[in-house]
Amino acid sequence: MTQRIAVLKGGMSPERDVSLVSGAACAEALRAEGFDVTEIDVGHNIWEQLHAADPDVIFNALHGEWGEDGRIQGVLDLFGAPYTHCGVMASALAMDKHRSKAVLRDVGITVPDGTLAARTAVAQSHPMEPPYVVKPNAQGSSVGVYIVRDGANGPAAEVAENEAMGEMVLVEEFIPGRELTVSVMDGKALAVTEIIPTSGWYDYEAKYADGGSRHEVPAKISQDVEDLCKTWALLAHETLGCKGVTRSDFRFNEINNDLNDIVNKIVMLELNTQPGMTPTSLVPEQAAHVGMSFGQLCRWIVEDASWPR
């Protein structure tokens, strides 16, 4: 029997535009796989939208607030149909970068040192010695991320005007090095990709603009670096209680003086419970690397759906 799939996209976060692209791509792939697909541009009337669609499975292609922070997952738990990706607790914890890093640190994963601070205070004086990064504690896609370089005369003053970052922001040490990422699905870490941005660092444009970055999969790294990234990605996925597909981002600092100290050369930046599914996204590339087409990936995500999560 053909299953009815409701693909949730768009939504109400600053990452709406990216979600619209992700959702449309997933919907097209699922139709090609033989599913009956309804695309829902999520609004405040999501309850009515879901009842009108009457889906067998809900595919969550939302990003950011009300998409991957546990709130939409609570609505889906109440609705009662199987849905994809993480449930309420894992979504909320992973989206809170400060608290999720504390949990990951406790299981032995190296993460950046950082603290929460008032956005207005961060704009007035250095909260820590540069170089450091200021970013929203509960947003994704590098929206509103500021790097304060070594030797800067003052902090990022524009942070004060950026209300979208929230009242409290995350301030953490800047980690130099190569950008690596690992996707986890079906109990396995798929591959390690190196992201080489054309703009100098992996910002919003590098992620989503054509030509914004170059992806090398598999990354040209030693076996021990690959193994540790995969081990930590899987450990983070399991520790935070994640389901479905996740993506963990790392920095690999080859300039560390102790050439044998692999653990302190690799730092985990964050885990993403709703990885992008756009034409330039990393999870579909890693799935293709292990022999899975985009349609097969979307089908697996649907077949992995459950209720409750």
N, C-alpha and C positions, 0 to 999 in steps of 0.2 A: 504494500500500500504506500502511495506517495505521501511523505510526511509534509506537513505544513510548518514552515520555518518563518518566524518573525525575526528579521535582522534589525537590531536597534542601532541607530546611527545619529550623527548630528549632536543633539542634546544642547545643554545650556552652559557649557564650559568654554574657556578661551581656546580650547582645542577642537571646537566644533567643526571647523573646515577640514581638518585632517580626518576626523571621524566620518564625515560625509564621504570622503574618498575611500577610506577603509571599508565602510559599510557597503558602498556601491560595488566595490571589487569583490567582496565576499558574496554578496547577493548574486552577482553574475556567475560566479564560479559554482555556487550551490544550485542555481537553475540548470547549469550545464551538467551537474551531477544527478539531475532528475528530481530535485526537490521543488515543491510548490512554495515560493518565497514571497513574503510581504515585507516591504521595506518601511520601517517606522522612523520618521524624524521625531525624536523624542521631545515632548514638551511637558508642561505642568499637568496635562491631562493624560499622562501615560497609562493610568489605570483603565480609562475608557479606550485608549488606543489598543491596549493589549486584549481587552474583551472583544473589540471589534475584529481583530485579526484572528482570535481563537487558535493560537498556534499549538502544535504538538511539542515544539522545541523553540526556545528563545536563544538567538545568537547575539551575544553582547559585543557590538563593535564600537562602543562608546569609549571616549578617552577623557581623562581629567575629572573634575568635580562632577558629581552625579553620574559618573560612569564607571570609575574604578576605585572609589573611596568607601564602598560599603553601602551607600545610600540606595542606589538603584538595586543592588543585590537584596536589600531588605524588602523592597517592593516585589521583587521576583519571588522571594521566599513566600510572601503572602499570596501571590498569584497562584503558585502551586504547580507550574509547568516546569519540566526540566530546562535548565539553562546552562550556558557555557562559562568557561573561565572560573575565577575564584568566587568563593562565597563571601559572606559579610565580614567575618573576622579577619581572614587573610587579606582581603581587599583593603580594609581600613588600616590594618597594621602596615602593610607594604607601602601604602600611600603616604603614611606618616614617616617621612624619611628619618627624622631624629630618633623616634622610638624603634623603628625597625633596625636601625644600625646598632642600637643597644642590644637588641636580641641577637643579632648576627655576631656581634663581638663576643657575646657569652658562649657561643659554640665554636669560637676559635677562628672566625673569619676576620681578616684585617680590613678595617674600614677607616675613613678619614676622621680625625679628631674634629669636633665641632660643637656648637651650642645654639640654642634658640635665643633670639634677641628681638626686641621691638624694632619694627621697620624704621621708624623715625629716628631712633637712637643710632641705628647702624649708619644712617646717612649723615650723622653729625660728627662722629669720631670713630677711629679704628677700633672695632671690637676685639681684634687680635692683630698680631704682627703680620704684615703682608709678606708673601702673597696669600690671598684667601679668596674664597668664592662666597657670594651672597645669592641665595636662590629661595624660591618659595618652599615651604616645608611640605606642601601637599599639592603640588602641580607636577606636570611632566613636560616632555618635549622641549626642554631647555627654554621655555617661555619665561622671560624675566630673570635670566641668570647673568650675574655681573661678576667679572673677574677683576680684583684689585691687585695690580701687579706689585712686585717688589720695588720699593723706592717711591711708591705713589705718595703724593703730598697729603692726600685725604681720601676718605672712603668714597663709595659710589653715591654721589649726592642725588642722582635721579631716582634712587630707590625710594625716597620719601614720597615722590609723586606717583609711584606705581602701586596703586591700591589693589590691583589684581593679585599682588603677591600675598595679601593678607596682612594682618596686624603684626604677627610674629613671623620672622623669617629664619632660615637656617644659614648660619655662618660656619664654614668649615675650611680647613687648610686646603690650599691648592695642591693637587697631586699632579706632578709632571709625568710625562711618559706617553706610551702608545695606548690608543683606545681599543680595547678588546671587548667582545660581547659573546655571550653563550645563550642559546635557546635550550629550554628543557621541555620535553613532552614525553608522555607515556613512560615515565620513570627513567628517562635517559637524557643525557646532555648530547645535543646533536653535533655541534661543531664549535670552533672558535673562529670568529671573523675579526679581522682588523679593519677599523674604520679610519680612513685617511682623508680628512676634510681638506677641501681646496681653499677654505677661508682661514685656516690656521687653527681652528678648534671646532669641535662638533656641536654647533649651535643649531637653532631652529632651521635656518636656511640650509645648513649642511645636511640635516636629516631629510627635508622634504622637497627641496628645490632640485630640479634637474641639474646634474653636474655638481651638486653641492658637496659630494664626497665620493670617494672610491672605496669599494669594499673588496677585501681580499679574503676569500674563503676556500680552503683553510688558511688561517693566518700563518705567516712565515715565522714561526717561533719554535723553540726547542720542545721536546716531548714533555719535559717536566713542567714547563710553564703551561702547556696545553692541558696536562693532566690536572694541575692544581686549579686552573680556571673551571674546568668541567666539574671537578669535585666540589668546589665551593658553590657553583651555580646550582647543582643538584641538592646540596646540603641546605642552601638558603631556601629553595623551593619547598623542601620538606619541613624545615624548621618553622617557616611562616604559615604552614598549613595550606599551601597553594594547590590548585587543581588546574587541569587543562594545560595551556601553553604559557610559559613565562620566559622573560629574557633578563639576564643579569649582565650589568655593565661593569667593566674593570679598567683600571689603569695599570700598565706594566712599565716600571721605571728601570730601564737597563743600566742607568748610570749609577745605581747603588754601588758603593765601594766594595761590599762583600759579594763577590761573584757567586758564592755558593749559597747565599741567603735568599732563596727563591721566595719564601713566605713574605719577607719584608720588601720584595720588589713588586709584589702584586697587591693592589688595593681594590676592594669591591666598592663601587660608587652607589649602586642601588639595584633593586629588583623591580621590574615592570610586570604587573599582572595582566595588563591589556596591551600587549605589544602591537605596534602598528602593522596594518595589513595593506599598505599602499604599494604602488609599483616599485618604490625605492626602499621598501622595508626589509628588515634583516631576517626575521623569522622565515618568510617564504624562501629567501635565498638559501638559508641553512637547510630547510626541508628539501629543496631541490638538490642540494649537495649530497644528501643521503638517499636520493632517488624518489622523492615524493613530489608530485606535481602540486600546483596551487589548489586545484580542485580536490585532490586527495587530502591535502592538509585541511581544507575547510570541512570536508566530509568527516575527517577524524575528529575535529573539534565538535561537530554536531553529535557524532556517535558517543563522544565522551561526556556529553551533557547529562546532568542528573538533577534531582530535586529530593531533599535540600542539598546544598553544596557544603 
